[in-house]
Every structure is written in C-alpha cells, then in structure tokens.
Amino acid sequence: MSNDLTIVIVERDKERALSIVDSLLETGDHKIHVLAEESGLSRSIARLQPDVVLIDVANPSRDTIEQLATAASPLERPVAFFVDHSDAQMTKSAIEAGVSAYVVDGLHTDRIKPVMDAAIARFQMFQRMRAELETTKRALEERKVIDRAKGLLMKARGISEEEAYALLRKTAMGQGKRVADVASALVTTADLLS
C-alpha cells in the first residue's frame, strides 16, 4: 500500500480524533474520515472504501468488538483496534473476527503509524495465505475430478490410468480447454447418464 491511504477512524471523542488525524497527516497525504458514531459503520465503510480502519474503543465489551470488527470488514481491509482494557477472551474474539492489530492500553499518537504499518503487513500476509489456500483447495478439487474422470474412462474403455489421462489431455488440447474442465464435463455427463 502507498503512503497516501484512505483511512477511516472510529472515535467518539472529537479532540482525540483530531490528534489522531494530525498524527496521521504527518506520515503522508492521507484521505481521512472520522466517524464518531458506531451505528451505520458498515454502510459508511462500504461507501468510503477505506484502505485501513482504525477503531478506538475505551472500554469495549466482547459483543462491541465483534460488531465493530464485522462492520469494518476485516477480511477486505486492515483493521486496527485500540482498547484501554481487555482480557484474553476479548483479544481472542477480536483476532477471530479478523482484526489485523489489537492494541491494549489505548491509542497513543506516537504509536499509530507503526501499529497501522503492522496491521497492513499482517493483513497482506493473511491475504496471501488465503489466496494460497484457495488455490490449493481448487487444485485438490480439480485433481479429484480428474481422477474420477480417469476412472470412468478406464472402466468404459478398458484402458490404463496413463492412457486415460493421455486421452483427457489430448481432448483438452484439441478443444483449447484445461484438462480439469474436460474432466469436469465428462464427470457431469456420466452423472446425467447414470
């Protein structure tokens, strides 16, 4: 992410919000939006599409943290929580909700930039991990479909596994498709015919 970010700050106290804004403006030419009310947070975030969300909550409950985290869409952007007090269960709830950074002992202006940078880095790392996991899941599903298609060909044509795969690959190349797509079509057709 660049140094010029769109940042949403959720802060009820106007003076604290202004000091946060001043601190952030020292680190880059950011577009900063301050939301004083937590109600309607989901709509505001959907409308503003921020790069980062910073939430300052003095004495949160577990429900408040979960609601704020969900409203801030932590799977779509980095979200950093600053709380004055916490316990193990609240911390766990915040992390499970997808919060990128959870800082106890409140929001101090000298820590905003490093915490925001850490939240962004952690979010990007988890995004890469999610993408890799999805790629792996998709590859595994495709492998299962290809194996099933090979089995159908082996049974129907009385050929070996290698010959079945060669036939799938040849058909895929002839049609300009991926082997997994040809295998999926074969499996779907076989399901319809049985």
Summary of the structure (lengths in Angstrom):
residues: 194
radius of gyration: 25.1
end to end distance: 52.4
largest distance: 78.5
contacts: 580
relative contact order: 0.10
helix: 61%
strand: 13%
